Amino acid sequence: MGGAAVSLFAVLVTSFFLFRIVPGDPVRAMTHGVPTSPEQMATLRRQFGLDLPLWRQFTEYCAKALTGDLGTSYQFHAPVGELIAEKLPATLLLTGVAVVIYSALGLWLGTRAAWRSGGLGDRLSTGLALTLWSVPAFWLGLLLIIFFSVGIGPVPGLFPTGGMESGDSSGFGYVLDVAHHLVLPVITLVAVGYAQTLLVMRSSLLDEMGADYLTTARAKGLRDALVRRRHAVPNALLPTVTMVFINLGHVAAGSILVETVFSWPGLGGLFYQALSVPDLPLVQGLFVVFAGAMILMNLLADLLHPLLDPRVGR
């Protein structure tokens, strides 16, 4: 827990200095195309605190962040915390559904690939997973839009090209509409993400395959499926549990590229908008939320390990 606190402080420091390296003047970007006098520019810089020395900006930023105040967005003129809270449900819905599906899929396929290692099923599932893992998510998303949203030739588009809803439905119809919009971005995230869980689970289970306790279980006459489910898989779960928790950390961070490609109204799209200005308070706040979610999930994984395997805590 102490290490997690140190990591979070390091995130605060990094988020402040990292985005000040990004080229661009926020005031000039916000006043682009609008006649603005030098006096007005100076007033805006003073209003946003950009005229203060860097060390003063940093100390004020840390003091406010520790109280939960992430500042006010330059371009939206609203508290960063409110903007994040507004966009968070859409990101949780998209990435949460995707993480649950590809974690379960990776565990199931990884277990069966390892148990029949070297077979046709193992080679096919591992080869397909590695291929999809190598594909850039934004490129796969664009291909899915071309084939299944825009349509090719006489084949019509089956799914929306982007967004979260059509805006003309309510009740159960609204749920179906959102689910319809979810299909392509979820498929994109699952296709790219399940390989990592599959490979970690497969590798962990292969390490357990020659263990004496499995030989003993078979000698007792237990069925092969029972040996796998009750003995081998629980002992191979530790590395995979860490991976699953890391994936859960991605739930808050979302996928910036996938959300941007599909115009999904979540934190990823908000981060892209903020970075284009650059809207320093907003990108800093989002960076802290993204990294904080990862740190929290890693901490929970560390705390959970001794419960899964008492040997870890000894």
C-alpha positions as CSV (number, residue, x, y, z in Angstrom):
1,M,0.0,0.0,0.0
2,G,2.9,2.3,0.7
3,G,4.3,1.5,-2.7
4,A,1.0,2.3,-4.3
5,A,0.9,5.7,-2.6
6,V,4.4,6.4,-3.8
7,S,3.4,5.4,-7.3
8,L,0.4,7.7,-7.2
9,F,2.6,10.6,-6.2
10,A,4.9,9.8,-9.0
11,V,1.9,9.9,-11.4
12,L,1.0,13.4,-10.1
13,V,4.5,14.6,-10.8
14,T,4.7,13.0,-14.2
15,S,1.3,14.2,-15.3
16,F,2.2,17.8,-14.5
17,F,5.6,17.9,-16.3
18,L,4.8,15.5,-19.1
19,F,2.1,17.5,-20.8
20,R,4.0,20.8,-20.5
21,I,6.4,19.3,-23.0
22,V,3.6,18.9,-25.5
23,P,4.0,21.7,-28.2
24,G,1.3,24.3,-28.3
25,D,0.0,27.3,-26.4
26,P,-3.4,26.6,-24.8
27,V,-4.4,30.3,-24.9
28,R,-3.5,30.7,-28.6
29,A,-5.3,27.5,-29.4
30,M,-8.5,28.6,-27.7
31,T,-8.4,32.1,-29.3
32,H,-7.5,30.8,-32.8
33,G,-9.6,32.6,-35.4
34,V,-10.9,35.1,-32.8
35,P,-9.5,38.7,-32.7
36,T,-7.7,38.9,-29.4
37,S,-5.5,41.7,-28.1
38,P,-2.2,41.1,-26.2
39,E,-3.9,42.4,-23.1
40,Q,-6.7,39.9,-23.4
41,M,-4.2,37.1,-24.0
42,A,-2.3,38.2,-20.8
43,T,-5.6,38.2,-18.9
44,L,-6.4,34.7,-20.0
45,R,-2.9,33.4,-19.0
46,R,-3.4,35.1,-15.6
47,Q,-6.9,33.6,-15.3
48,F,-5.5,30.0,-16.0
49,G,-2.5,30.5,-13.8
50,L,-0.1,30.1,-16.7
51,D,1.8,33.3,-15.8
52,L,3.0,31.8,-12.5
53,P,6.5,30.3,-12.1
54,L,6.5,26.5,-12.9
55,W,7.3,25.5,-9.3
56,R,4.3,27.6,-8.1
57,Q,2.0,26.0,-10.7
58,F,3.2,22.5,-9.5
59,T,2.7,23.1,-5.8
60,E,-0.8,24.5,-6.4
61,Y,-1.6,21.6,-8.7
62,C,-0.5,19.0,-6.1
63,A,-2.3,20.7,-3.2
64,K,-5.6,20.8,-5.2
65,A,-5.2,17.2,-6.5
66,L,-4.7,15.8,-3.0
67,T,-8.1,17.4,-2.1
68,G,-9.8,15.9,-5.2
69,D,-9.8,19.2,-7.1
70,L,-8.4,18.5,-10.6
71,G,-8.8,22.0,-11.8
72,T,-11.0,23.6,-14.4
73,S,-11.0,22.8,-18.1
74,Y,-9.7,25.5,-20.4
75,Q,-12.0,24.7,-23.4
76,F,-15.1,23.5,-21.6
77,H,-14.9,26.0,-18.7
78,A,-16.1,23.3,-16.3
79,P,-14.5,21.4,-13.4
80,V,-12.4,18.5,-14.7
81,G,-14.0,16.1,-12.1
82,E,-17.5,16.8,-13.4
83,L,-16.4,16.3,-17.0
84,I,-14.8,12.9,-16.1
85,A,-17.8,11.8,-14.1
86,E,-20.1,12.7,-17.1
87,K,-18.0,10.6,-19.6
88,L,-17.1,7.8,-17.3
89,P,-20.3,5.7,-17.6
90,A,-19.9,5.3,-21.4
91,T,-16.3,4.2,-21.0
92,L,-17.2,1.7,-18.2
93,L,-19.9,0.3,-20.3
94,L,-17.7,-0.2,-23.4
95,T,-14.5,-1.4,-21.9
96,G,-16.2,-3.2,-19.0
97,V,-18.2,-5.4,-21.4
98,A,-15.1,-6.0,-23.5
99,V,-12.8,-6.9,-20.6
100,V,-15.3,-9.4,-19.1
101,I,-15.7,-11.1,-22.5
102,Y,-12.1,-11.3,-23.5
103,S,-10.9,-12.3,-20.0
104,A,-13.4,-15.2,-19.9
105,L,-12.6,-16.1,-23.5
106,G,-8.8,-16.0,-22.9
107,L,-9.1,-18.2,-19.8
108,W,-11.3,-20.8,-21.5
109,L,-9.2,-21.0,-24.7
110,G,-5.9,-20.8,-22.9
111,T,-6.9,-23.7,-20.6
112,R,-7.9,-25.9,-23.5
113,A,-4.9,-25.0,-25.6
114,A,-2.5,-26.0,-22.8
115,W,-4.4,-29.2,-21.9
116,R,-4.1,-30.3,-25.6
117,S,-0.7,-28.7,-26.2
118,G,0.6,-29.3,-29.7
119,G,-2.7,-30.3,-31.1
120,L,-4.5,-28.8,-34.0
121,G,-6.8,-26.7,-31.7
122,D,-3.8,-25.4,-29.8
123,R,-2.0,-24.3,-32.9
124,L,-5.1,-22.7,-34.5
125,S,-6.2,-20.8,-31.4
126,T,-2.7,-19.6,-30.5
127,G,-1.9,-18.6,-34.1
128,L,-5.2,-16.7,-34.5
129,A,-4.7,-15.0,-31.1
130,L,-1.1,-13.9,-32.0
131,T,-2.3,-12.6,-35.4
132,L,-5.1,-10.5,-33.9
133,W,-2.9,-9.3,-31.1
134,S,-0.5,-7.9,-33.7
135,V,-3.2,-5.9,-35.4
136,P,-3.5,-2.2,-34.4
137,A,-6.9,-1.7,-32.8
138,F,-7.8,1.5,-34.7
139,W,-7.0,-0.3,-38.1
140,L,-9.2,-3.3,-37.2
141,G,-11.9,-0.8,-36.1
142,L,-11.8,1.0,-39.4
143,L,-12.0,-2.3,-41.3
144,L,-15.1,-3.3,-39.3
145,I,-16.7,0.1,-40.0
146,I,-16.0,-0.4,-43.8
147,F,-17.4,-3.9,-43.9
148,F,-20.2,-3.9,-41.4
149,S,-21.3,-0.2,-41.1
150,V,-20.8,1.4,-44.5
151,G,-21.3,-1.8,-46.4
152,I,-19.6,-3.0,-49.6
153,G,-21.3,-3.2,-53.0
154,P,-24.7,-4.8,-52.6
155,V,-24.1,-5.7,-49.0
156,P,-25.7,-3.1,-46.8
157,G,-24.3,-1.8,-43.5
158,L,-25.6,-3.7,-40.5
159,F,-24.3,-1.6,-37.6
160,P,-24.0,2.2,-36.8
161,T,-20.8,3.9,-37.9
162,G,-20.3,5.5,-34.4
163,G,-21.8,7.1,-31.4
164,M,-23.5,5.4,-28.4
165,E,-27.2,5.9,-29.4
166,S,-29.4,7.1,-32.2
167,G,-31.4,9.5,-30.0
168,D,-34.8,8.4,-31.0
169,S,-35.6,5.6,-28.6
170,S,-36.6,5.1,-25.0
171,G,-37.1,2.3,-22.5
172,F,-36.2,-1.2,-23.7
173,G,-35.7,0.2,-27.2
174,Y,-33.0,2.4,-25.8
175,V,-31.2,-0.6,-24.3
176,L,-31.3,-2.4,-27.6
177,D,-30.1,0.7,-29.4
178,V,-27.1,1.1,-27.1
179,A,-26.3,-2.7,-27.5
180,H,-26.5,-2.3,-31.3
181,H,-23.9,0.6,-31.1
182,L,-21.7,-1.5,-28.8
183,V,-21.2,-4.5,-31.1
184,L,-18.4,-3.3,-33.4
185,P,-16.3,-1.5,-30.7
186,V,-16.6,-4.4,-28.3
187,I,-15.6,-6.9,-31.1
188,T,-12.6,-4.7,-31.8
189,L,-11.4,-4.6,-28.2
190,V,-12.1,-8.3,-27.6
191,A,-10.3,-9.4,-30.8
192,V,-7.2,-7.4,-29.9
193,G,-7.3,-8.1,-26.1
194,Y,-8.1,-11.8,-25.5
195,A,-4.8,-13.1,-26.8
196,Q,-2.8,-11.8,-23.8
197,T,-5.0,-13.6,-21.3
198,L,-4.9,-16.8,-23.5
199,L,-1.1,-16.9,-23.7
200,V,-0.6,-16.2,-20.0
201,M,-3.1,-18.9,-19.0
202,R,-1.7,-21.4,-21.5
203,S,1.9,-20.8,-20.3
204,S,1.0,-21.0,-16.6
205,L,-1.0,-24.3,-17.1
206,L,1.8,-25.8,-19.2
207,D,4.2,-25.2,-16.2
208,E,1.8,-27.2,-14.0
209,M,1.2,-30.1,-16.4
210,G,4.1,-32.3,-15.2
211,A,3.5,-31.7,-11.5
212,D,3.4,-34.7,-9.1
213,Y,0.0,-33.7,-7.6
214,L,-1.6,-34.1,-11.1
215,T,-0.1,-37.6,-11.5
216,T,-1.4,-38.5,-8.0
217,A,-4.9,-37.2,-8.9
218,R,-4.9,-39.3,-12.0
219,A,-3.7,-42.3,-10.1
220,K,-6.7,-42.0,-7.8
221,G,-8.9,-42.5,-10.8
222,L,-10.2,-38.9,-11.3
223,R,-11.5,-38.0,-14.7
224,D,-9.3,-35.9,-16.9
225,A,-11.7,-33.0,-16.9
226,L,-11.9,-33.1,-13.1
227,V,-8.1,-33.1,-12.7
228,R,-8.0,-30.0,-14.9
229,R,-10.8,-28.1,-13.3
230,R,-10.1,-28.9,-9.6
231,H,-6.4,-29.2,-9.5
232,A,-4.5,-27.8,-12.4
233,V,-6.4,-24.6,-13.2
234,P,-6.6,-23.2,-9.7
235,N,-2.8,-23.5,-9.3
236,A,-2.2,-21.9,-12.7
237,L,-4.4,-18.9,-12.0
238,L,-2.0,-16.5,-10.1
239,P,-0.3,-14.9,-13.2
240,T,-3.7,-14.8,-15.0
241,V,-5.4,-13.1,-12.0
242,T,-2.7,-10.4,-12.1
243,M,-3.4,-10.0,-15.9
244,V,-7.2,-9.8,-15.3
245,F,-6.8,-7.1,-12.7
246,I,-4.5,-5.1,-15.0
247,N,-7.3,-5.5,-17.6
248,L,-9.8,-4.2,-15.1
249,G,-7.5,-1.2,-14.6
250,H,-8.0,-0.5,-18.3
251,V,-11.7,-0.3,-17.8
252,A,-11.4,3.3,-16.4
253,A,-8.8,4.2,-19.0
254,G,-10.8,2.9,-21.9
255,S,-9.3,2.8,-25.3
256,I,-8.5,6.2,-26.7
257,L,-8.0,5.0,-30.3
258,V,-11.1,2.7,-30.4
259,E,-13.3,5.4,-28.8
260,T,-12.0,8.0,-31.2
261,V,-12.6,5.7,-34.3
262,F,-16.1,4.8,-33.3
263,S,-16.9,8.3,-31.9
264,W,-17.8,6.8,-28.6
265,P,-18.6,9.5,-26.0
266,G,-16.2,8.3,-23.3
267,L,-13.0,9.2,-21.5
268,G,-10.8,8.2,-24.5
269,G,-12.5,10.6,-26.8
270,L,-12.4,13.3,-24.1
271,F,-8.7,12.8,-23.7
272,Y,-8.2,13.1,-27.5
273,Q,-10.1,16.4,-27.5
274,A,-8.1,17.7,-24.5
275,L,-4.8,16.8,-26.0
276,S,-5.5,18.6,-29.3
277,V,-5.6,22.0,-27.5
278,P,-3.7,21.1,-25.2
279,D,-6.2,21.5,-22.3
280,L,-3.6,21.0,-19.5
281,P,-6.0,20.5,-16.5
282,L,-8.1,18.1,-18.4
283,V,-5.3,15.9,-19.8
284,Q,-3.6,15.9,-16.4
285,G,-6.8,14.9,-14.6
286,L,-7.5,12.1,-17.1
287,F,-3.9,10.9,-16.8
288,V,-4.2,10.7,-13.1
289,V,-7.5,8.8,-13.3
290,F,-6.1,6.3,-15.9
291,A,-2.9,5.7,-14.0
292,G,-4.7,5.6,-10.6
293,A,-7.0,2.9,-11.8
294,M,-4.1,0.8,-12.9
295,I,-2.3,1.3,-9.5
296,L,-5.4,0.4,-7.6
297,M,-6.0,-2.8,-9.6
298,N,-2.4,-3.9,-9.2
299,L,-2.7,-3.3,-5.4
300,L,-5.9,-5.4,-5.2
301,A,-4.2,-8.2,-7.2
302,D,-1.2,-8.1,-4.7
303,L,-3.7,-8.3,-1.8
304,L,-5.6,-11.1,-3.4
305,H,-2.7,-13.4,-4.1
306,P,-2.2,-14.7,-0.6
307,L,-5.9,-15.7,-0.5
308,L,-5.5,-17.7,-3.7
309,D,-2.2,-19.2,-2.7
310,P,-1.2,-19.1,1.0
311,R,2.4,-19.8,0.0
312,V,2.7,-16.2,-1.4
313,G,2.2,-14.7,2.0
314,R,4.8,-16.8,3.8
